[in-house]
Amino acid sequence: MRSLLFAPGKDERKLTKALASGADLVVADLEDAVPPGEKEAARETIARVFAREPRDRPRFVRINAPGTEWADGDLAALADIRPDGIMVPKATPSALAALGEHGPPVLALIETAAGVREAYETAAHPRVAALMLGGADLAAEANLEVRADGQELLHARSTLVFASVAAGIRPPFDVVHLDVRDDAGQEAEARLARSLGFGGKACVHPAQLSGVHRVFTPTEAETAHAKAVLAAFDDAAGRGESVVLLDGKLVDPPIVARARTTLARAGG
């Protein structure tokens, strides 16, 4: 999964469009995108759309944060909505404890200083399948100044990556790029995230998907190099050697592991 697309739970048209957009994962939002007085109607809309549309891609629901007045209603509605998983905002170990150990997989949205500090404990929760970084809320809480190079979130990004690796779950999803018209800025941000170990990026508009898919899908050159690495290593192993040179560069087990990851991400 390279892309995660949010859609407002109260808007049947946009939610239907999101499910047909080609996003790898769709998240119907019951939190920020739904005013307090429309929560129940939004739950009914999501249940109706999810029941009607083909289940050809994972669909999650972002509930309201545990402890808020709407969270229990969201959780009760899951029986009718039947999502493949839920996104928990402002995720921390204590917030997840309120959900219990059984139920749909959780995508934990890390968007507070406490969440960053306890990222590993959150990632290690038995229901957590992946982490996502929420940049806007975190920047507001920590008084971070947004930079064109994204360095204000460097510590948080790296923390989520290493927490995910240590907990044995998939790489995290990066923040939403809030300017949907800024294709170049989104691609640069996605490339930074990929270089830091992220496995995908969240989107708020279908127009953002192609750029995210392009960045998080290995190129033909990367795939060809990965295949050459594995072939060279297998040839060396057949001669009883554990390392080999390919185009003058050392190929050892860590390089082989990266090559296997590249091929897995390429679907081959």
KABELVEN-V140724 format. One record per residue. RES is the residue in one small letter. SS is DSSP state (H for helix, E for strand, - for the rest). PHI is phi in whole degrees, 0 to 359 (NA if undefined). D_LAST is the distance of its C-alpha to the last C-alpha in Angstrom with 1 decimal. Layout:
res = <RES & RES>
ss = <SS & SS>
phi = <PHI & PHI>
d_last = <D_LAST & D_LAST>
This chain:
res = <m & r & s & l & l & f & a & p & g & k & d & e & r & k & l & t & k & a & l & a & s & g & a & d & l & v & v & a & d & l & e & d & a & v & p & p & g & e & k & e & a & a & r & e & t & i & a & r & v & f & a & r & e & p & r & d & r & p & r & f & v & r & i & n & a & p & g & t & e & w & a & d & g & d & l & a & a & l & a & d & i & r & p & d & g & i & m & v & p & k & a & t & p & s & a & l & a & a & l & g & e & h & g & p & p & v & l & a & l & i & e & t & a & a & g & v & r & e & a & y & e & t & a & a & h & p & r & v & a & a & l & m & l & g & g & a & d & l & a & a & e & a & n & l & e & v & r & a & d & g & q & e & l & l & h & a & r & s & t & l & v & f & a & s & v & a & a & g & i & r & p & p & f & d & v & v & h & l & d & v & r & d & d & a & g & q & e & a & e & a & r & l & a & r & s & l & g & f & g & g & k & a & c & v & h & p & a & q & l & s & g & v & h & r & v & f & t & p & t & e & a & e & t & a & h & a & k & a & v & l & a & a & f & d & d & a & a & g & r & g & e & s & v & v & l & l & d & g & k & l & v & d & p & p & i & v & a & r & a & r & t & t & l & a & r & a & g & g>
ss = <- & - & E & E & E & E & E & E & - & - & - & H & H & H & H & H & H & H & H & - & - & - & - & - & E & E & E & E & E & - & - & - & - & - & - & H & H & H & H & H & H & H & H & H & H & H & H & H & H & H & H & H & - & - & - & - & - & E & E & E & E & E & E & - & - & - & - & - & - & - & H & H & H & H & H & H & H & H & H & H & H & - & - & - & E & E & E & E & - & - & - & - & H & H & H & H & H & - & - & - & - & - & - & - & E & E & E & E & E & E & - & - & H & H & H & H & H & - & H & H & H & H & H & - & - & - & - & E & E & E & E & E & E & - & H & H & H & H & H & H & H & H & - & - & - & - & - & - & - & - & H & H & H & H & H & H & H & H & H & H & H & H & H & H & H & H & H & - & - & - & - & - & E & E & - & - & - & - & - & - & - & - & H & H & H & H & H & H & H & H & H & H & H & H & H & - & - & - & - & E & E & E & E & - & - & H & H & H & H & H & H & H & H & H & H & H & - & - & - & H & H & H & H & H & H & H & H & H & H & H & H & H & H & H & H & H & H & H & - & - & - & - & - & E & E & E & - & - & E & E & E & - & H & H & H & H & H & H & H & H & H & H & H & H & H & H & - & ->
phi = <NA & 261 & 238 & 233 & 247 & 278 & 218 & 295 & 294 & 275 & 252 & 299 & 296 & 292 & 292 & 298 & 296 & 298 & 293 & 256 & 279 & 95 & 297 & 290 & 214 & 248 & 242 & 280 & 263 & 255 & 263 & 299 & 277 & 234 & 298 & 307 & 283 & 244 & 298 & 295 & 298 & 294 & 301 & 293 & 295 & 298 & 300 & 294 & 291 & 298 & 288 & 273 & 274 & 302 & 268 & 261 & 204 & 299 & 230 & 249 & 235 & 274 & 277 & 284 & 302 & 307 & 100 & 278 & 289 & 258 & 298 & 298 & 296 & 297 & 295 & 294 & 284 & 298 & 298 & 275 & 286 & 54 & 283 & 281 & 185 & 231 & 259 & 252 & 285 & 48 & 289 & 214 & 304 & 291 & 295 & 290 & 299 & 291 & 274 & 87 & 270 & 239 & 142 & 298 & 303 & 244 & 257 & 269 & 271 & 266 & 216 & 226 & 298 & 297 & 296 & 296 & 298 & 252 & 300 & 295 & 300 & 292 & 298 & 277 & 298 & 299 & 266 & 279 & 264 & 197 & 253 & 224 & 267 & 259 & 285 & 295 & 296 & 294 & 296 & 293 & 294 & 267 & 58 & 276 & 266 & 295 & 242 & 297 & 270 & 74 & 289 & 294 & 254 & 302 & 298 & 296 & 300 & 296 & 300 & 293 & 297 & 289 & 296 & 293 & 298 & 296 & 274 & 77 & 250 & 295 & 299 & 285 & 265 & 276 & 297 & 287 & 273 & 287 & 269 & 289 & 265 & 266 & 297 & 294 & 294 & 295 & 294 & 297 & 295 & 294 & 293 & 299 & 299 & 298 & 296 & 271 & 111 & 287 & 252 & 184 & 216 & 276 & 227 & 241 & 211 & 303 & 295 & 276 & 292 & 299 & 295 & 295 & 298 & 297 & 290 & 266 & 251 & 303 & 286 & 299 & 293 & 295 & 293 & 296 & 294 & 298 & 295 & 294 & 300 & 295 & 295 & 295 & 291 & 297 & 295 & 295 & 299 & 295 & 263 & 81 & 252 & 256 & 223 & 204 & 262 & 231 & 55 & 83 & 247 & 291 & 242 & 230 & 307 & 298 & 293 & 295 & 299 & 296 & 297 & 296 & 297 & 300 & 293 & 296 & 291 & 279 & 83 & 227>
d_last = <14.7 & 15.6 & 18.9 & 21.9 & 24.7 & 28.2 & 30.7 & 34.4 & 35.2 & 38.5 & 37.3 & 36.2 & 35.3 & 33.0 & 31.3 & 30.7 & 29.4 & 27.0 & 25.5 & 24.9 & 23.7 & 19.9 & 20.0 & 17.4 & 20.5 & 24.1 & 27.1 & 30.5 & 33.0 & 36.3 & 37.3 & 37.9 & 37.5 & 40.1 & 43.8 & 45.7 & 47.6 & 44.6 & 42.4 & 43.5 & 43.0 & 39.5 & 38.6 & 39.8 & 37.9 & 34.6 & 35.3 & 36.3 & 33.3 & 30.8 & 32.6 & 32.6 & 29.1 & 26.0 & 24.1 & 20.7 & 19.7 & 21.1 & 24.7 & 26.6 & 30.3 & 31.7 & 35.0 & 38.0 & 38.3 & 39.7 & 43.5 & 44.0 & 46.1 & 43.3 & 40.8 & 42.3 & 42.4 & 38.8 & 37.9 & 40.3 & 38.7 & 35.2 & 36.4 & 36.9 & 33.9 & 31.4 & 28.7 & 25.4 & 26.5 & 29.1 & 29.2 & 32.2 & 33.8 & 35.7 & 33.9 & 35.6 & 35.9 & 39.3 & 37.9 & 35.2 & 37.9 & 39.7 & 36.8 & 36.9 & 34.2 & 33.3 & 31.8 & 28.7 & 26.2 & 27.4 & 26.0 & 28.6 & 29.9 & 31.4 & 34.1 & 37.1 & 38.3 & 38.7 & 35.1 & 33.8 & 36.2 & 35.0 & 31.3 & 30.3 & 32.7 & 31.2 & 27.6 & 28.7 & 30.3 & 29.0 & 28.3 & 26.5 & 22.8 & 22.6 & 25.0 & 25.8 & 28.3 & 31.2 & 32.6 & 35.6 & 37.3 & 36.7 & 38.0 & 41.1 & 41.9 & 41.5 & 43.2 & 40.3 & 40.7 & 37.7 & 36.6 & 34.7 & 32.5 & 31.7 & 33.2 & 35.4 & 32.5 & 31.1 & 32.5 & 31.4 & 27.8 & 27.5 & 29.3 & 26.8 & 23.8 & 25.6 & 26.9 & 23.5 & 22.2 & 25.5 & 25.4 & 21.9 & 20.6 & 17.8 & 18.6 & 21.4 & 21.9 & 24.1 & 27.4 & 28.1 & 29.2 & 32.5 & 33.3 & 31.3 & 32.6 & 31.5 & 28.1 & 28.5 & 29.6 & 26.8 & 24.1 & 26.0 & 26.2 & 22.5 & 21.7 & 24.3 & 22.8 & 19.3 & 21.0 & 22.8 & 19.9 & 19.7 & 16.6 & 18.1 & 21.4 & 24.1 & 25.6 & 29.0 & 28.6 & 26.1 & 26.7 & 25.0 & 21.6 & 20.3 & 21.1 & 19.4 & 16.2 & 16.4 & 17.1 & 14.6 & 11.5 & 10.6 & 12.3 & 11.5 & 13.7 & 12.2 & 8.7 & 10.9 & 13.0 & 10.6 & 9.8 & 13.6 & 14.4 & 12.7 & 14.4 & 17.6 & 17.7 & 17.2 & 19.9 & 22.2 & 21.8 & 22.9 & 26.0 & 26.6 & 25.8 & 23.9 & 23.6 & 23.2 & 23.7 & 21.2 & 23.0 & 25.7 & 23.7 & 23.5 & 20.3 & 21.1 & 19.4 & 19.2 & 17.4 & 14.9 & 14.4 & 13.8 & 11.2 & 9.3 & 10.0 & 8.8 & 5.2 & 5.7 & 7.6 & 5.5 & 3.8 & 0.0>
